[in-house]
Amino acid sequence: MASSSPKKALKGAPKRGTKRKRIDHSKNMEANGKKAKIDGEAGGLGADHDEAAASLAAREELWDSELPAEYRKFRPKGYRLKPPPTDRPVRVYADGVFDLFHLGHMRQLEQCKKAFPNVHLIVGIPNDKETHSRKGLTVLTDEQRYETVRHCKWVDEVLENAPWIITMDFVRSHNIDYCAHDDIPYVADGIEDIYKPMKEAGIFVATQRTEGISTSDIITKIIRDYDKYLLRNFARGATRKELNVSWLKKNELDLKKQVNDFRDSWKNYNDSISNKSKDLYTLVREVLRRNTNRARHNIPVKAPIDKFALKYNANGLSRTSSHRSLFDNLKEWIKLDDHDDYKNMDEYDVYVDDRESPDTESLDERIPKITVKRKRRTSFSRRQSK
């Protein structure tokens, strides 16, 4: 055996007698080169994007500078808007279905009418065949939609059977100066935006939509509250056949109506009971408070004889506790010790009148009267004669 133990090998170091692996630095250099190339391309794309954004912003500023300030809000984003003619009326064309004519339609037409001075507003409305094939069923017929829009005060002319997709030939044939619609691209027949030719020509007026109201929203609300509107029409005298409602649906609605009526009546009854309970509680509380205040102010004053009796017979000054005589208690009660004239009680007679006298505050309490009188002294001569 060897006298000394061998040292432990370092962790991670290759064992003695094994070949060390040769590190290939060329692969690392190649990977770093690819990464640098990708970073360079990304940096180039970022630089190109920044340049494009700066170029677009410069074009936007240039196009805005060509227009008066009041017309800039009507310019579509990314396109030029030509200034309007000043020597004649400006013919503006706006198209749409205009089913269930509502506030959003009115505000759009108002924007078209007020976009430029002296505007002649033309509204194009497609017929039912074109509309139903592209957008779906409408609530109003095309004739009803024509007449509805014609009665709007912002509209000067209604173009019936208008085309769904506007072309530049259509614009030129009707001497249209501008086409007005919201700036959102409208897709139809595989066309990315049917208003793009007018935007590129600089004759597109961008209007703003009214949020929170549309024909689709109105129809959705009616469908959501379908049962309520059925009950409303039944209450107005409509029949099942007029509303296209089955017998089973009619009975279901009647049952729902009775349940709702009972629930409403029960709720009203509970509310009424709650209100009456609160009123009763308030009334009782006020009566008790009034009686308490009256009792505090109308406490009957105890008669002197009552005070004397309580003091003498019960409350702490009885004969057994104080060992005082009746006259001692009487003297303390009428406070004769405070005056020199009443120190000798033998000189006074006490008279108690047991006749009842009505109290001014309460007729139920009868107070006897007590009278203290000085004794009459006889003269010395009379006593001698006796």
C-alpha positions as CSV (number, residue, x, y, z in Angstrom):
1,M,0.0,0.0,0.0
2,A,1.1,3.5,-0.7
3,S,1.8,5.7,2.2
4,S,-0.2,8.6,0.9
5,S,-3.7,8.6,-0.8
6,P,-4.1,10.1,-4.3
7,K,-5.7,13.6,-4.6
8,K,-9.3,13.8,-5.8
9,A,-9.8,15.0,-9.4
10,L,-11.4,18.4,-9.9
11,K,-15.0,18.4,-10.8
12,G,-15.5,18.7,-14.6
13,A,-11.9,18.1,-15.5
14,P,-11.2,15.3,-18.0
15,K,-9.9,12.1,-16.6
16,R,-6.3,11.2,-17.0
17,G,-5.6,9.2,-20.1
18,T,-8.7,10.5,-22.1
19,K,-8.5,12.6,-25.2
20,R,-9.7,16.2,-25.0
21,K,-12.4,17.3,-27.5
22,R,-11.3,19.9,-29.9
23,I,-13.5,23.0,-29.9
24,D,-14.6,24.0,-33.4
25,H,-14.6,27.8,-33.4
26,S,-15.6,28.0,-37.0
27,K,-19.2,26.9,-36.2
28,N,-19.6,29.6,-33.5
29,M,-18.3,32.2,-35.9
30,E,-20.9,31.0,-38.5
31,A,-23.8,31.2,-36.0
32,N,-22.8,34.6,-34.9
33,G,-22.6,35.7,-38.5
34,K,-26.1,34.5,-39.2
35,K,-27.4,36.3,-36.1
36,A,-25.8,39.5,-37.1
37,K,-27.3,39.2,-40.6
38,I,-30.8,38.7,-39.1
39,D,-30.3,41.6,-36.8
40,G,-29.1,43.7,-39.7
41,E,-32.2,42.8,-41.8
42,A,-34.5,43.6,-38.9
43,G,-32.8,46.9,-38.4
44,G,-33.1,47.6,-42.1
45,L,-36.8,46.7,-42.0
46,G,-37.3,48.9,-38.9
47,A,-35.5,51.7,-40.7
48,D,-37.6,51.3,-43.8
49,H,-40.8,51.3,-41.6
50,D,-39.7,54.5,-39.9
51,E,-38.9,56.1,-43.3
52,A,-42.3,55.0,-44.7
53,A,-44.1,56.4,-41.6
54,A,-42.2,59.7,-41.9
55,S,-43.0,59.9,-45.6
56,L,-46.7,59.2,-45.0
57,A,-46.9,61.8,-42.2
58,A,-45.2,64.3,-44.6
59,R,-47.8,63.6,-47.3
60,E,-50.6,63.9,-44.8
61,E,-49.4,67.3,-43.8
62,L,-49.0,68.4,-47.4
63,W,-52.6,67.3,-48.3
64,D,-54.0,69.1,-45.2
65,S,-52.1,72.2,-46.2
66,E,-53.9,72.2,-49.6
67,L,-57.3,72.5,-47.9
68,P,-58.9,75.1,-45.6
69,A,-59.1,74.1,-42.0
70,E,-62.9,73.4,-42.1
71,Y,-62.5,70.8,-44.9
72,R,-59.6,68.8,-43.4
73,K,-61.9,66.6,-41.3
74,F,-63.6,65.3,-44.5
75,R,-60.4,64.2,-46.1
76,P,-60.0,60.3,-46.1
77,K,-56.8,59.1,-44.4
78,G,-54.1,58.4,-46.9
79,Y,-55.7,60.2,-49.8
80,R,-56.0,63.7,-51.2
81,L,-59.2,65.7,-51.2
82,K,-59.7,68.3,-54.0
83,P,-61.0,71.7,-53.0
84,P,-64.7,72.2,-53.9
85,P,-65.8,74.5,-56.8
86,T,-66.9,77.9,-55.8
87,D,-68.8,79.1,-58.9
88,R,-71.7,76.6,-58.8
89,P,-73.6,74.3,-56.4
90,V,-71.5,71.3,-55.2
91,R,-73.1,68.0,-56.1
92,V,-72.5,65.5,-53.4
93,Y,-73.7,61.8,-53.8
94,A,-74.4,59.6,-50.8
95,D,-75.7,56.0,-51.2
96,G,-77.2,53.5,-48.7
97,V,-80.0,51.1,-48.0
98,F,-81.6,53.4,-45.3
99,D,-83.9,50.7,-43.9
100,L,-85.6,51.8,-40.7
101,F,-84.5,55.4,-41.2
102,H,-82.9,56.5,-37.9
103,L,-80.8,59.1,-36.2
104,G,-77.5,57.8,-37.6
105,H,-78.8,58.2,-41.2
106,M,-80.0,61.7,-40.5
107,R,-76.6,62.8,-39.0
108,Q,-74.7,61.3,-42.0
109,L,-76.9,63.2,-44.4
110,E,-76.5,66.3,-42.4
111,Q,-72.7,66.0,-42.6
112,C,-73.0,65.6,-46.3
113,K,-75.2,68.7,-46.7
114,K,-72.9,70.8,-44.5
115,A,-69.6,69.6,-45.8
116,F,-69.3,72.5,-48.3
117,P,-71.2,75.7,-49.0
118,N,-74.1,75.4,-51.4
119,V,-74.4,71.6,-51.5
120,H,-76.9,69.8,-53.7
121,L,-77.3,66.4,-51.9
122,I,-78.2,63.4,-54.0
123,V,-79.1,60.2,-52.2
124,G,-78.9,56.9,-54.1
125,I,-81.0,53.9,-52.8
126,P,-80.8,50.4,-54.4
127,N,-84.0,48.5,-55.0
128,D,-85.2,45.4,-53.0
129,K,-83.8,42.9,-55.5
130,E,-80.3,44.3,-55.3
131,T,-80.5,44.8,-51.6
132,H,-81.9,41.4,-50.7
133,S,-79.4,39.6,-52.8
134,R,-76.4,41.4,-51.3
135,K,-77.4,42.4,-47.7
136,G,-80.4,40.4,-46.8
137,L,-84.1,40.9,-46.1
138,T,-85.2,44.5,-45.2
139,V,-88.1,45.6,-43.0
140,L,-89.3,48.3,-45.4
141,T,-89.8,48.0,-49.1
142,D,-87.8,50.0,-51.6
143,E,-90.8,52.4,-52.2
144,Q,-91.1,53.0,-48.5
145,R,-87.4,53.6,-48.2
146,Y,-87.4,56.1,-51.1
147,E,-90.3,58.1,-49.6
148,T,-88.7,58.0,-46.1
149,V,-85.4,59.5,-47.3
150,R,-87.2,62.0,-49.6
151,H,-88.9,63.6,-46.6
152,C,-85.5,64.3,-44.8
153,K,-84.8,68.0,-44.9
154,W,-81.2,67.6,-45.8
155,V,-81.9,65.7,-49.0
156,D,-82.4,67.5,-52.3
157,E,-82.8,64.5,-54.7
158,V,-83.4,60.8,-54.3
159,L,-81.9,58.5,-57.0
160,E,-84.0,55.3,-57.2
161,N,-82.6,51.9,-58.3
162,A,-79.1,53.1,-57.5
163,P,-76.2,50.7,-58.3
164,W,-74.5,48.8,-55.4
165,I,-71.0,49.5,-56.7
166,I,-70.2,53.0,-57.9
167,T,-67.9,53.5,-60.9
168,M,-66.3,56.6,-62.3
169,D,-68.6,56.4,-65.3
170,F,-71.6,56.6,-63.0
171,V,-70.0,59.6,-61.3
172,R,-69.4,61.4,-64.6
173,S,-72.8,60.6,-66.0
174,H,-74.5,62.3,-63.0
175,N,-72.1,65.2,-62.8
176,I,-71.1,64.2,-59.2
177,D,-68.4,66.3,-57.6
178,Y,-68.0,64.2,-54.4
179,C,-69.1,60.8,-53.1
180,A,-69.8,60.7,-49.3
181,H,-69.5,57.7,-47.0
182,D,-67.7,56.7,-43.9
183,D,-64.0,56.0,-44.3
184,I,-64.1,52.3,-43.5
185,P,-63.3,50.1,-46.6
186,Y,-66.5,48.5,-48.0
187,V,-65.9,45.0,-49.5
188,A,-68.2,43.8,-52.3
189,D,-67.8,41.3,-55.2
190,G,-64.3,40.6,-54.2
191,I,-63.4,44.3,-54.3
192,E,-61.3,45.4,-51.3
193,D,-62.9,48.8,-51.2
194,I,-65.6,49.9,-53.7
195,Y,-64.9,53.6,-52.9
196,K,-61.2,53.3,-53.7
197,P,-61.5,54.8,-57.2
198,M,-63.2,57.9,-55.8
199,K,-60.6,58.2,-53.0
200,E,-57.7,58.0,-55.5
201,A,-59.4,60.7,-57.6
202,G,-59.7,63.0,-54.6
203,I,-63.5,63.2,-54.7
204,F,-64.3,61.1,-51.6
205,V,-65.8,62.9,-48.5
206,A,-65.4,60.9,-45.3
207,T,-68.3,61.2,-42.9
208,Q,-68.4,60.0,-39.3
209,R,-70.6,57.2,-38.0
210,T,-73.0,57.7,-35.1
211,E,-72.0,55.1,-32.5
212,G,-74.6,53.1,-30.6
213,I,-77.3,53.1,-33.3
214,S,-77.8,51.2,-36.5
215,T,-80.4,49.3,-38.4
216,S,-78.8,46.0,-37.3
217,D,-78.9,47.1,-33.6
218,I,-82.6,48.0,-33.9
219,I,-83.5,44.6,-35.4
220,T,-81.3,42.8,-32.8
221,K,-83.2,44.5,-30.0
222,I,-86.5,43.5,-31.5
223,I,-85.5,39.9,-31.8
224,R,-84.1,39.9,-28.3
225,D,-87.3,41.2,-26.8
226,Y,-89.6,39.2,-29.2
227,D,-92.0,38.1,-26.5
228,K,-92.4,41.6,-25.1
229,Y,-93.3,43.0,-28.5
230,L,-95.7,40.1,-29.1
231,L,-97.5,40.9,-25.8
232,R,-97.5,44.6,-26.8
233,N,-99.3,43.9,-30.1
234,F,-101.7,41.4,-28.5
235,A,-102.7,44.1,-26.0
236,R,-103.4,46.4,-29.0
237,G,-105.8,43.9,-30.5
238,A,-103.6,42.0,-33.0
239,T,-104.6,38.4,-33.7
240,R,-102.4,35.2,-33.9
241,K,-102.7,35.1,-37.6
242,E,-101.6,38.6,-38.1
243,L,-98.5,38.0,-36.0
244,N,-98.0,34.5,-37.4
245,V,-98.0,33.0,-33.8
246,S,-99.1,29.4,-33.0
247,W,-101.7,28.5,-30.5
248,L,-99.1,27.0,-28.2
249,K,-97.0,30.2,-28.3
250,K,-100.0,32.3,-27.6
251,N,-100.9,30.3,-24.5
252,E,-97.3,30.4,-23.3
253,L,-97.3,34.2,-23.6
254,D,-100.6,34.4,-21.7
255,L,-99.1,32.3,-18.9
256,K,-96.0,34.5,-18.8
257,K,-98.2,37.6,-18.7
258,Q,-100.2,36.3,-15.7
259,V,-97.0,35.3,-13.9
260,N,-95.5,38.7,-14.5
261,D,-98.7,40.5,-13.4
262,F,-98.8,38.5,-10.2
263,R,-95.2,39.2,-9.5
264,D,-95.7,42.9,-10.0
265,S,-98.8,43.0,-7.8
266,W,-97.0,41.1,-5.1
267,K,-94.0,43.4,-5.3
268,N,-96.3,46.4,-5.1
269,Y,-98.1,44.9,-2.1
270,N,-94.9,44.2,-0.2
271,D,-93.7,47.8,-1.0
272,S,-97.1,49.1,0.3
273,I,-96.9,47.1,3.5
274,S,-93.3,48.2,4.0
275,N,-94.2,51.8,3.6
276,K,-97.3,51.5,5.9
277,S,-95.1,49.8,8.5
278,K,-92.6,52.6,8.4
279,D,-95.4,55.2,8.7
280,L,-97.0,53.3,11.7
281,Y,-93.6,53.0,13.4
282,T,-93.0,56.7,12.9
283,L,-96.5,57.6,14.3
284,V,-96.1,55.4,17.4
285,R,-92.6,56.8,18.1
286,E,-93.9,60.3,17.9
287,V,-96.9,59.6,20.1
288,L,-94.6,57.9,22.7
289,R,-92.2,60.8,22.6
290,R,-95.0,63.3,23.0
291,N,-96.4,61.5,25.9
292,T,-93.0,61.2,27.5
293,N,-92.4,64.9,27.2
294,R,-95.8,65.7,28.6
295,A,-95.3,63.3,31.5
296,R,-92.0,65.0,32.3
297,H,-93.6,68.5,32.3
298,N,-96.8,67.4,34.1
299,I,-95.4,65.5,37.1
300,P,-97.8,66.3,39.9
301,V,-96.1,68.1,42.8
302,K,-96.4,66.1,46.0
303,A,-98.3,67.8,48.7
304,P,-96.4,68.7,51.9
305,I,-98.2,66.1,53.9
306,D,-97.2,63.4,51.4
307,K,-93.6,64.5,51.6
308,F,-93.7,64.4,55.4
309,A,-95.4,61.0,55.4
310,L,-92.8,59.5,53.1
311,K,-90.0,61.0,55.1
312,Y,-91.4,60.0,58.5
313,N,-92.7,56.5,57.7
314,A,-90.3,55.0,55.0
315,N,-87.4,56.6,53.4
316,G,-84.5,56.5,55.9
317,L,-86.0,58.7,58.6
318,S,-88.4,56.3,60.3
319,R,-88.7,56.0,64.0
320,T,-86.6,52.8,64.2
321,S,-83.8,54.3,62.2
322,S,-83.6,57.9,63.4
323,H,-85.3,57.5,66.9
324,R,-86.9,60.9,66.4
325,S,-90.3,62.0,67.5
326,L,-93.1,63.1,65.3
327,F,-92.5,66.8,66.2
328,D,-88.8,66.5,65.5
329,N,-89.6,65.2,62.0
330,L,-92.2,67.9,61.6
331,K,-89.7,70.6,62.7
332,E,-87.2,69.4,60.1
333,W,-89.9,69.1,57.5
334,I,-91.1,72.7,57.9
335,K,-87.5,73.9,58.6
336,L,-88.3,75.6,61.9
337,D,-84.8,75.2,63.2
338,D,-83.6,77.8,60.7
339,H,-85.6,80.6,62.4
340,D,-85.3,81.8,65.9
341,D,-89.1,82.5,66.1
342,Y,-89.9,78.7,65.7
343,K,-87.3,77.1,68.0
344,N,-89.8,76.3,70.7
345,M,-92.3,74.0,69.0
346,D,-94.5,74.0,72.2
347,E,-95.6,77.5,71.3
348,Y,-97.3,76.3,68.1
349,D,-100.4,74.4,67.3
350,V,-100.6,72.2,64.2
351,Y,-104.0,71.9,62.5
352,V,-104.6,69.4,59.7
353,D,-107.6,70.1,57.5
354,D,-109.0,66.8,56.2
355,R,-111.5,68.4,53.9
356,E,-110.8,67.6,50.3
357,S,-109.8,70.4,47.9
358,P,-109.5,69.8,44.1
359,D,-106.0,70.1,42.6
360,T,-105.7,72.5,39.7
361,E,-103.6,70.0,37.8
362,S,-105.3,66.7,38.6
363,L,-108.8,66.1,40.0
364,D,-107.8,62.6,41.0
365,E,-105.4,63.8,43.7
366,R,-106.9,65.2,46.9
367,I,-104.5,67.2,49.2
368,P,-105.2,67.8,52.9
369,K,-104.1,71.1,54.2
370,I,-101.9,71.6,57.3
371,T,-101.8,74.9,59.2
372,V,-99.3,76.0,61.9
373,K,-100.5,78.7,64.3
374,R,-98.9,80.4,67.3
375,K,-100.6,79.7,70.6
376,R,-102.4,82.6,72.2
377,R,-100.6,83.6,75.4
378,T,-102.7,84.6,78.4
379,S,-101.6,87.6,80.4
380,F,-100.0,87.3,83.9
381,S,-103.0,89.0,85.6
382,R,-105.4,86.5,84.2
383,R,-103.2,83.6,85.3
384,Q,-103.0,85.1,88.8
385,S,-106.7,85.5,89.0
386,K,-107.2,81.9,88.0
